[in-house]
Amino acid sequence: MDFGVVLQADPPASAVVSLMRRAERNGFRYGWTFDSAVLWQEPFVIYSRVLEHTERLIVGPMVTNPSTRTPEVTASTFATLNEMYGNRTVCGIGRGDSAMRVAGRPPNTLARLGESIGIIRDLAEGRAADVGGHRVQIPWIKNGKLPVWMGAYGPKALAMAGQLADGFILQLADPFLTEWMIKAVRKAAVDAGRDPAEVTICVAAPAYVGDDLAHAREQCRWFGGMVGNHVADLVGRYGEHSGLVPDALTDYIKARKGYDYSHHGRADNPDTAFVPDAIVDRFCLLGPATAHLDKLRQLQALGVDQFALYAMHDAKESTIDAYGAEILPAFAD
């Protein structure tokens, strides 16, 4: 199993670079950031600095979207980083929750997202693509490589990930839901004539190593609120108890009253009081290193290829170090 770290691009950018370097020293292979232009600093500028100061780390957004940057701009940006640093990027992409809503626009449609996956990958790898009815090819790209991984929760998005994407990003670490969603992605891949093993499975969730479980929960409760935004969209689209989305995912948002994106992804988010302890425990990895190992082994057995830990809490450095010392060695090939 591979491991990644997910950070917000909060200023100073030098702190993000420092944490990414720390992650690489501890054996992490991937460095991810949020991508929301209004809320945080521009991640692609920071990626250039991270790549310059690391040797092997693969970097990318978790996740970008096809509207705040057009697909050809996204492809060219990735290809530039790859030309400079040697194909060390991955494109995580989704409909765009915070990035679009903070700018006063709705998230992208699945149709636009699906179209963009192929365009970005083709252009970034030097092939021609149809962009709005125009044949486009970036002439300077040689030997480019860009895997495109898609974030998804709902049945149509899961199917699209299996049909089109190189990887599937699931932002929660509940084994029951992980198994349910991986099965949906793999079935869609098979139905599309693909080898399901070609779709990389990435689970991303907060991880907090420490013995004070109550404190860890409070530091990670924000995550249930963030996931709740996507769940609310699913309930709005499919209704409650539809059978198309597991009740184990949707039931907990009944007390949700709204969401202020100015607190998005932060431990002190006041809009997450509705998230019960049980959801924090299910969605996150908390407690001593042995508890993390137990849950990670469950996820690995379900087919998870990478665990990407969100480090948006007061124990970023110690959790990254604990993973390097006690957890990553247990999953070394």
N, C-alpha and C positions, 0 to 999 in steps of 0.2 A: 504494500500500500504506500502511495505517495502522500506527502503532507504539504499543506500550504498554509500561509498566514494571510488574513484579510484585515486591512487597515482602512481607516478613513484618511482622506488627504487633508487633514487639519494642518494649519500652519503651526510651527515652521516646517517647511518641507524637509529640512535637514533631519528632523526627528523621524519622519517616515523612512527616509533613506537609512538612518541608523538602525531602526528596527528591522528593516529588510535585511541589512547586512548581518544583524544578530541572528535572524532566522536562518540565513544560509550557513552561518557558522555552526548552528545547531542541527544542521542536516535537512532543513526544509528545502523542497525543490521548487515551490511556487510562491510567488508574492503577488497578492491581489489587492486592489483597492476598490472602494465605492467610486462611482462616476456620476456625479450630480453637480453640474456647473455652478449653480447658485449656492449650494450648501457647502461645497468644499473646493479646494484648489484643483487646478487642472492636472489630472493624473498623468497624462502622456508626457508632460514636461518632467514630472517627477520620475516616470519610468526611465527616461534617458539617463538621469543621474543614478538611479538604482542600478541599471545595467552597467554603467561605467564603473561602479564601485563594487560589483559582484562578479563572480566568475561563471556560475552555472545557473543561477536563479532564473526561472521563467516568470515573466510578469504579464499582467493583464487586468482588465476591469471586471468586477463582479457587481453589476454588469453595466455595459453600455447599451445604447438603443439606436435604432436607425433614423432618428429624427434630429436629436440635438447635434449630431454630425451626420452629414449625408454619407451613404455607403462608400462613395469613391474617396471622400476625405478620410474616412475611417481606414479604408484599405491602404491608402497611400501613407498614412501615419504609421500603421503597423509595419508596412514594408520598409519605411525609412529606418525605423528602429532595428528591424531585422538585418538590413544592409549594414548598419553601423556595428551591430553587436552579435550577429550570427544566429538568426532564427531562434530567438529566445523569448517569443511572445505567444500569448494565447488570447483569443477574443471571446470573452464571456459576453453574451448579449441576451436581452429580454425586451419586454414591451416598454419598459421605462416607467417606473412608478414615481419615485421622488423627483427624478430629473425633469419629467414632463409636467407633473402636477404643480411643482413649485413655480414653474414658468407659466402656469395658467392654462395648460393644455392637457387633454386626456392622454393616457398611454396609447401607444401605437396599436393598430389592429394586428391580429395574428397574420393576416394576409401580407401586410407590409413587412412584418418581422420575418416571415418565411422567405419572402422574395429577397430580403437583404442578406440572409445567411449565404446564399449561393453567390450573390454579387460580390460581397466583401471577400469571401474566400477566393473566388476566381481572380478578381483584380489583384489581391495581395500576393497571389502566387504566379502572377504574370500572364494569366489568360484573359481573353476578351470576355466581356459581359454586356448584356443588354441593360442599359440604365435609362429608364424613362423613354424607351423607343429609340435610343441612340446606342450604337455599338461603340464601346469604350474599352481601351486597353492601355495600361500604364507601361510605356515603352522601356523604361530603365530597369525594370525588375528582372533579376536573374536568379534562378534557384530559390525563389521565395517559398516559405512554408508558413501557413497560418491555420491551425485548427480553430474551429468556431464551435463553442460550447453554448448551449441554450438553457436558460433558466425557465422552469415550468412547474406548475402545480395542477392545473385543471386538465380534463380529459383531452381536449383539442390540442392544448399546448404540449402535453406529454406525447401525443401521437406525432405532432410535428417534430419534436425533438428526436424521436425514433426514426422518422422518415428522412430528416434532412441534416441534423447536426452531427458533428464529430464527437460531442460530449454532451452530457446532461448534468445540469447543476440543480441540486435540490437543497434549498435553504431551510433545513431542519434535520435533526438527527434522531428522530423517533424511529426505532426499528420497524414497527408495524407499518407506519406510513411509507417508510423507505422501501420496504418490500413491495407494497402495493404499487408504488409509482415506478419502481424499476421494472416490474412485470409489464406495466402498461407501455413503457418506452420500448422494451425489448420485443413485445408483441408487434408494435407498430413497425419496428425495424424489420422483423421477419415478414410482415405483410407487404412491406415495400421492396422485398427482395434483397435486403441487406443482411449481412452477418451481424447479429446483435452484439457480438463481442467487440465489434469495431467502435461501438459507442462507449466512450469513457464515462464512468459514473463518478461524479464528484458530490459529496455531501459537505455542506458548509454550515457551521453553527458555532456559537460561542463556546469556548472551553475555558474553564477557570479551575486551576489546580490549587487546592487548599482544603483545610479541615473545617473551616467555618462555613457550613453549608448555607445558613441563613444569609450571611453576607454575600456569598457567591450568587445566590438567587437574586438578590436585589441588584447586583451589578449586571446581571444578564437578563432581567425581566423585560428590558426594552425589546429584546428579540421577538418575544411573543406578540408585542404590539406591531412590529414591522411585518411579521408574517401575517398578522391579522388584517393588514391592508389588502393583501392578495386574497386572503380567505373571504373578506367582505365582497370583493369583486366576484368571486366564484359563487357565493350565495346569491348575489344580485342577478347573476346570469342563469344559474341552474336551479335556484330555490333551495330550501332546506330539505333534508332527507330525500334527495332526489335519487340516490343510489349511484349517481355519476361521480360524486366526490364523497370520500369517507366521512361519516359523522364524527369520527375521531379527530378529523381536521377542523370541522366547522362548528362543532357544538360550543367551543370555548368563547366565541366572539359574541355571544348573545348579550353580554353586558357592555359591549363596546359602544362608546358614545360619540366617537369622533377621533380625529388625529391631527396634531399640529406638527408639520414637517420641520419646524425650526428645532425640534428636539429629536429628530430622526436619528436612530442609531446611537443614542446616548444613554448612559446609565441612569441619569436623573430625569428621564422622560416621564412627565406627569400623566401622560395619556395611556399608561400601561397598567394602571391599578387593577383593571379588569382581568389581567392575566394571572391565573391561579398558580400556586407553587407546582402543582402536578404538571402543568404545561411546561413550565421552565425546566423541570427535571426531565421531561420527555424530549423536549426539543434541543436541549443543551447537554454539554458534558461538564459535570460538576463533581467536586469532592477530591479525594486523594488520587494519586496517579493510578492506583490499582482499579478504581472505579472507571477511570477513562479507558484503561486497557480492556476491561471487560466489555464495555459498550463498543469500542472500536473493533474488537474481535467479532462481535455480533454483526456489525455493519460490513466488515470484510467478508464474512460468510454469506451475506446477501448479495455480494458482487460489487461493493463499493471499491473503486480504484484509488480515490484520493479523499482524504479528509482535510478540509480547509477550515482552520479555526479563526473565528472572529476574535480579535484582541481589542475590544472597545470597553475596557474596564481598568481598574486601578492595579491590576497585577499583570500587565502586558509582558514586561521583561521576565518576571519570575515564571510565568506560565510557559513562555517560549523556551526558557532555559530548562524547565522541568520536562517538557516534551523532548528536548534534545538529549537529556540525560537518562530519562526513565521510560520513555514511550517509543520514540522512533527506533531505538535499537531493537525493540521487540518485533518490529515489522520489517527489519532490514532483510533484503534478499539473500 
